[in-house]
Amino acid sequence: MADTFDPYREALVVETHTVWPADVAVSPAEKPTLEAKLHAEPQACAALEYVRVHTGFCRQITASAADLQRVRK
C-alpha cells in the first residue's frame, strides 16, 4: 500500500530502495541516475512507501512510467 509523503518519516530515512517493474524499460546504465532523481523528490512519486527498519525507515519508490518520464526531462 502506497504512503503519502511524510516529513516526519523523511527525517528518519536511513536507506532507500527503488522497485523497477518489469513493464518499465530502463537500461542498467541509466538506473543509478534515475534512482537518484526519483529519491531527490519523493513527494512527486506516484508509489512511495516507508518501510520500518531497525534504525529508522527505508524509503521505497516503485518507479512508474509517469515518474520516469518526469525525471528523464
N, C-alpha and C positions, 0 to 999 in steps of 0.2 A: 504494500500500500504506500503510495507516494505521500510525502510530508510537504508541508508548506515551509518556506524559508523561515528559520527561527534564529534571530540574533543571539539568543542565549546559548543554544546548542552550537552555533557557529564559533562562538568564543572557546568552546571546548573540543573542537575538531582537532584530532591528533593524527589522523591519516585520511587518505582519500582513495576512492576506488571508482573506476568507470566500467560500466557494463556496455559491451558492444553487441547489439542484437545482430543475428545472422542476416537479416534483411537490409542492414545498413552496410554499404560498401565503403570500407576505409582501408587504405594500404597501411602496412605495418610502419612504414617510414613516416607517415603523417600523424599517426596516433598520439605520440607524445606532445606535439604542438597543439592538436585539437583538444586533448585532455587538459592541458594547461589553460587553454582559453575557456573551456567549459567550467572548470573549477574556479576560475577567476571571477566568474559571475554566476554563482549557483542560484541566485534568486530568479534568473531568467530561464532556467532549465525546466522542461516540462515534467520530468520524473526525477525528483530529488528525495533521498531517503537518508535519515540519520540512524545509523546502527550503533547501538551501545557497545563499547569495548571497555576493557578493564580500566584504562586510563582516561577515558573521555568518550568521544564519538568518532565514528568513521562516516565521512560524507560520501554517499554513494549516488552517482548520477548514472541513469540509464540514458544513453545517447539516442536521441530520436533524429529522424531525417530533418525535421524543422530546426532542431538545435544545431546540427552540423551545418546546415545552410546558413544559419545566423553567424556562426563563428568563422566560417570559411571566407566571409566577405573581407 
